[in-house]
Amino acid sequence: MLKLDQVIEGDCVARMNALPEGCADLVFADPPYNMQLRGDLHRPDQSKVDAVDDHWDQFDSFADYDRFTQNWLTAARRVLKDTGSIWVIGSYHNIFRVGATLQDLGFWILNDVIWRKSNPMPNFRGKRFTNAHETLIWATKNPKQQYTFNYEAMKALNDELQMRSDWTLPICAGHERIKGADGQKAHSTQKPESLLHRVIVASTKPGDVILDPFFGTGTTGAVAKRLDRRFIGIEREKIYADVARARIAEVVPAGSDAVEVTRSKRSEPRIPFGWVVERGLLPPGTVLHGTRKHQKAKVRADGTLVCSDATGSIHRMGAHVQGLDACNGWTFWQFETPGGSLAPIDVLRQRLRAELV
């Protein structure tokens, strides 16, 4: 039986291959960047920069790294549900190679998202631009499958504006940065919880299973637990796995009523206007008003509208009286409330939708 909400120690490929096929709704992967560092990096005051020079980020060649990438992505594809999706984050050192392998394995790329760091590390040598972003690739297993995207939730998170593919968020610092017993950062590439929050809210539902094959200090698991998602973390380094377990144990879930997100309009039940009529919410003969005084139409028994020179659906008649090619009749047409004010007929659609939930 699949055990959830645990950190599994070991090689990510072997551990994923031991998991049941199609067990994950989402894979979030932060693989080694293969940064190919040459020598130490120092600040102007000659102090050493704590760069990513860990042994797990070192590969003998690009071919070696490509084989590693193909192996873990193949394993991830097997455990990912057909309706799931995968996010991979990387820097310019590796993300283009990862993207090519994703496509070679049949993944369908939905977006590349730029994480623009609001507080990036400066470029001390002055020989390149300051590296102020990382790239996330979001993909599904094939172009025709259904997948979770909470569009309306992302729009709400962005102050009612469409969420763009460039995200400005700070790097992990301050109290969020986990330190070891020596006072140094426990992991060189710890990601901020705000980044995982956005990924998880965008592409999962409460109760979904999130697999992270490069778990590190457990950011994915911490955010998943807080948002009422389940997780499987795989980590090769015991020191990181232990930190992750201790960190996640202290996380308090937000509660089921707090993790629900705004549903996409496309996922809401379809309500024909005729249902509004047959339920008596707008009886035949009711006069509807447009945004201008002369824009009027009368409701008919079959759910169509009739105006002085045409008959048709709420959408067709809304477009007709405005001289337009198309119109959303639910938001254009208004009815008179018992108090004498006008309200869009969409409020009646929402009332019927609420009955279906």
Secondary structure, DSSP 8 states (H G I E B T S, - for coil): ----SEEEES-HHHHHHTS-TT-EEEEEE---------S--B-TTS-B---S--GGG--S-HHHHHHHHHHHHHHHHHHEEEEEEEEEEE-TTTHHHHHHHHHHTT-EEEEEEEEEESS----SSSSS----EEEEEEEESSTTS-----HHHHHHHTTTS---SEEEE--S-GGGS-B-TTSSBS-TT---HHHHHHHHHHH--TT-EEEESS-TT-HHHHHHHHTT-EEEEEES-HHHHHHHHHHHHT-----HHHH-----GGGS----HHHHHHTTSS-TT-EEE-SSTT-EEEE-TTS-EE-SS-EE-HHHHHHHHHT-S---HHHH-EEE-TTS-EEETHHHHHHHHHHH-
